[in-house]
Structure formats: C-alpha cells, structure tokens
Amino acid sequence: MNSTNTSASFSLGDWNVKRLGYGAMQLAGPGVFGPPKNHSAAVAVLREAVELGVNHIDTADFYGPHITNRIIRDALWPYRDDLVVVTKVGARRGPEGSWMPAFAREELTQAVHDNLRHLGRETIEVVNLRCMFNVHHPADGSIEAPLTVLAELQQKGLVRHIGLSNVTPTQVEEGQRICQIACVQNHYNLVNRADDSLIDKLAQQNVAFVPFFPLGGFTPLQSSTLSDVAKRLEATPMQVALAWLLQRSPNILLIPGTSSLKHLRENQAAGDLQLTANDLGELDSIA
Ligand SMILES: NC(=O)c1ccc[n+]([C@@H]2O[C@H](COP(=O)([O-])OP(=O)(O)OC[C@H]3O[C@@H](n4cnc5c(N)ncnc54)[C@H](OP(=O)(O)O)[C@@H]3O)[C@@H](O)[C@H]2O)c1
C-alpha cells in the first residue's frame, strides 16, 4: 500500500477526535433489530477498535433497540477519558423493526435518559437529533420544537453537545440559530455526493461532517473504477472509499460500520492510504 498517514484529528465539540472512528450499528442483529448472533464477537470488535486508537464511536439507543448501547457498555465501561460516544434521538422502532419518528418532548427526553442508562454515563458527549420528516433522506420541516427540547436537556447537563442528522442545509441554518451545532451526520460517500456544498460550508465554520453509509451501508459501494484504483494501490475498494472521504475535506470524520475484526482492521488501515491527484480525478468521476 502506498503509505502516508493522512488521518489526523478534527474537533468534535470540546474534543479532538481521530478522523477514523467506528459506527456501532452493525453490532445489532439482522436489520439492526434484536441481539447479534455472537455477543462476545461484538464486544471483541469494540475493544479492538479502541486498542487501534478509535476515540469516536457512533451509536443510537434505537439500534436493537437498546442492544448496541448495552454492548458498548459491556465492552468499554469504565470508559477511557478520551472516548467520545455520539448517539442519536428522534426515532423509535416498531414491534416488527420499522423506523418511526419520535419527536415529541416526552419521547426525546425518554430517549436521552435511555441512552444515559444503557451506556452507563452521566452525560452524553454528543446527541444528534435524527430527523425523520423522511426516514431515508433529508426533507423539509422545522426542527425548532425538538431541538429546543434537546437544548433544554443540554442546559440540565445531560447532554454536552448537540448535532443534527438527516438534515437539509436549511435545517442546519435553523439549528444554528437555536443552539451550537457540533456536527452534522448525513448520508454521503463516493457515489452519493448531494452534500458537497454543505460539507464545504461546514468546513469553513470548523464544524464536523460525519457521513453515514461511508461504504454504501446496506448496499455496499461497487464500481469498476473503484476496483481498478484499489488494485493499483494494492488496497481494497473499501479502503479506497474511506481514503477518498479523508482526502475530500478535513472536517470529515469517519464512522465505518462493521461486525468483523478483519474489516475493522482494514478500515482503520485506510488512514495510511494516500491518493494522488490522478487517483482522485478517477474516483471523482464515479459520482
Ligand atoms: N444517522 C443515520 O441516520 C445513520 C444511518 C445509518 C448509519 N448510521 C451510522 O453510520 C455508521 C456507518 O454506517 P453503516 O454501518 O450503516 O454502513 P457502512 O459503514 O457504509 O457499511 C457497513 C457495511 O459494509 C461492510 N463492511 C465494513 N467494512 C468493510 C470492509 N473493510 N470490507 C468489506 N465490507 C465491509 C459491513 O459488513 P461487515 O459487518 O461484514 O463488515 C456492512 O455491511 C453506522 O454504524 C451508524 O453508526 C447513521
């Protein structure tokens, strides 16, 4: 692998976190519903992530529900001082695993308390308001009421920082008028580049952008160009996809998800992959 470490850190609230973090969603059962087949294997992935230097883990109490947070607690409590766990509120699961909005004051308050209890923390470092005007993509709608509830919970000391997820640029602006926004977490990767200008704007403001589905999520990225570049660099396509994100903008923090130790190690090694201008040109053509 052509190796130069491009993976520095970036600010997330009060902390400087490594740009290569870890997303815990894959640790729940199939469809992010119910427990994993192998609890010990899930614990091992989290412990290895932290040993490899990860200090930013993304989760939600609606993964499972309640499953992923409990696994994080089993694996990592007592937590290292430098570990930032970011969660989300605003959604809940139906009895058959569907994803539903949970934006009422009582639901948001309950969700913050559930996260605190299941993670075993007194304060959550960052809580993202996960917007559900459309479950799959950002859609218009005011976030004033739910964000005001989160800001009140922040004033009570239960939440240290607030972020937004699945939001439009207009909702980011609305949010920034209500409280400080530490990060924005939206669907973005080599193929899905709808947020290009939002990322650049947040970079100017020194606000972290955290792409979810960095590897394509439930539909892994597939492209002959990506495979060709990876082959040339003696890397895997997924490593190249992560390296592209790291080079796309300094405010991008990565949270690739995996339930596999092998994939975890490969993903963390992507921080050592340097893409040339020529590689970037080819990869940019995929979108
Ligand atoms: N805010 C939101 O609405 C939202 C939505 C979705 C996700 N998220 C967060 O974003 C994180 C990342 O998203 P994600 O996990 O859904 O998708 P992802 O990171 O794009 O991709 C995960 C998928 O890629 C596979 N994979 C991971 N590393 C690989 C590798 N090196 N080689 C081959 N396959 C690999 C995983 O399977 P294996 O388990 O077999 O490795 C899994 O199927 C989540 O964990 C979650 O914390 C947030």
The ligand as an SDF file (V2000), in Angstrom:
LIG
                    3D

 48 52  0  0  0  0  0  0  0  0999 V2000
  -27.7100    8.9940   11.1690 N   0  0  0  0  0  0  0  0  0  0  0  0
  -28.2410    7.9940   10.4950 C   0  0  0  0  0  0  0  0  0  0  0  0
  -29.3740    8.0370   10.0540 O   0  0  0  0  0  0  0  0  0  0  0  0
  -27.4390    6.7580   10.2710 C   0  0  0  0  0  0  0  0  0  0  0  0
  -27.8870    5.7940    9.3380 C   0  0  0  0  0  0  0  0  0  0  0  0
  -27.1040    4.6800    9.1260 C   0  0  0  0  0  0  0  0  0  0  0  0
  -25.9230    4.5020    9.8120 C   0  0  0  0  0  0  0  0  0  0  0  0
  -25.5070    5.4380   10.7250 N   0  0  0  0  0  0  0  0  0  0  0  0
  -24.2190    5.3070   11.4370 C   0  0  0  0  0  0  0  0  0  0  0  0
  -23.2000    5.2490   10.4390 O   0  0  0  0  0  0  0  0  0  0  0  0
  -22.3800    4.1040   10.6620 C   0  0  0  0  0  0  0  0  0  0  0  0
  -21.8520    3.6130    9.3390 C   0  0  0  0  0  0  0  0  0  0  0  0
  -22.8960    3.1890    8.5160 O   0  0  0  0  0  0  0  0  0  0  0  0
  -23.2030    1.6600    8.2200 P   0  0  0  0  0  0  0  0  0  0  0  0
  -22.5060    0.7900    9.1800 O   0  0  0  0  0  0  0  0  0  0  0  0
  -24.6630    1.5190    8.0950 O   0  0  0  0  0  0  0  0  0  0  0  0
  -22.6520    1.4820    6.7420 O   0  0  0  0  0  0  0  0  0  0  0  0
  -21.1920    1.4490    6.0900 P   0  0  0  0  0  0  0  0  0  0  0  0
  -20.1600    1.8060    7.1070 O   0  0  0  0  0  0  0  0  0  0  0  0
  -21.2650    2.2380    4.8500 O   0  0  0  0  0  0  0  0  0  0  0  0
  -21.0580   -0.0580    5.6450 O   0  0  0  0  0  0  0  0  0  0  0  0
  -21.2470   -1.1160    6.5170 C   0  0  0  0  0  0  0  0  0  0  0  0
  -21.3200   -2.3770    5.6700 C   0  0  0  0  0  0  0  0  0  0  0  0
  -20.0790   -2.5620    4.9900 O   0  0  0  0  0  0  0  0  0  0  0  0
  -19.4850   -3.8100    5.3990 C   0  0  0  0  0  0  0  0  0  0  0  0
  -18.0540   -3.5440    5.5690 N   0  0  0  0  0  0  0  0  0  0  0  0
  -17.4710   -2.7680    6.5040 C   0  0  0  0  0  0  0  0  0  0  0  0
  -16.1430   -2.7280    6.3390 N   0  0  0  0  0  0  0  0  0  0  0  0
  -15.8690   -3.4990    5.2530 C   0  0  0  0  0  0  0  0  0  0  0  0
  -14.6800   -3.8540    4.5960 C   0  0  0  0  0  0  0  0  0  0  0  0
  -13.4850   -3.4080    5.0010 N   0  0  0  0  0  0  0  0  0  0  0  0
  -14.7700   -4.6850    3.5060 N   0  0  0  0  0  0  0  0  0  0  0  0
  -15.9700   -5.1420    3.0870 C   0  0  0  0  0  0  0  0  0  0  0  0
  -17.1340   -4.8400    3.6790 N   0  0  0  0  0  0  0  0  0  0  0  0
  -17.0950   -4.0150    4.7810 C   0  0  0  0  0  0  0  0  0  0  0  0
  -20.1700   -4.2070    6.6640 C   0  0  0  0  0  0  0  0  0  0  0  0
  -20.2610   -5.6070    6.7730 O   0  0  0  0  0  0  0  0  0  0  0  0
  -19.4180   -6.4370    7.8830 P   0  0  0  0  0  0  0  0  0  0  0  0
  -20.1320   -6.2540    9.1720 O   0  0  0  0  0  0  0  0  0  0  0  0
  -19.4580   -7.8190    7.3570 O   0  0  0  0  0  0  0  0  0  0  0  0
  -18.0400   -5.8600    7.8810 O   0  0  0  0  0  0  0  0  0  0  0  0
  -21.5600   -3.6150    6.4740 C   0  0  0  0  0  0  0  0  0  0  0  0
  -22.3740   -4.4820    5.7160 O   0  0  0  0  0  0  0  0  0  0  0  0
  -23.3110    3.1210   11.3610 C   0  0  0  0  0  0  0  0  0  0  0  0
  -22.5850    2.1150   12.0290 O   0  0  0  0  0  0  0  0  0  0  0  0
  -24.1010    4.0410   12.2640 C   0  0  0  0  0  0  0  0  0  0  0  0
  -23.3850    4.2840   13.4660 O   0  0  0  0  0  0  0  0  0  0  0  0
  -26.2470    6.5600   10.9360 C   0  0  0  0  0  0  0  0  0  0  0  0
  1  2  1  0
  2  3  2  0
  2  4  1  0
  4  5  1  0
  4 48  2  0
  5  6  2  0
  6  7  1  0
  7  8  2  0
  8  9  1  0
  8 48  1  0
  9 10  1  0
  9 46  1  0
 10 11  1  0
 11 12  1  0
 11 44  1  0
 12 13  1  0
 13 14  1  0
 14 15  2  0
 14 16  1  0
 14 17  1  0
 17 18  1  0
 18 19  2  0
 18 20  1  0
 18 21  1  0
 21 22  1  0
 22 23  1  0
 23 24  1  0
 23 42  1  0
 24 25  1  0
 25 26  1  0
 25 36  1  0
 26 27  1  0
 26 35  1  0
 27 28  2  0
 28 29  1  0
 29 30  1  0
 29 35  2  0
 30 31  1  0
 30 32  2  0
 32 33  1  0
 33 34  2  0
 34 35  1  0
 36 37  1  0
 36 42  1  0
 37 38  1  0
 38 39  2  0
 38 40  1  0
 38 41  1  0
 42 43  1  0
 44 45  1  0
 44 46  1  0
 46 47  1  0
M  CHG  2   8   1  16  -1
M  END
$$$$
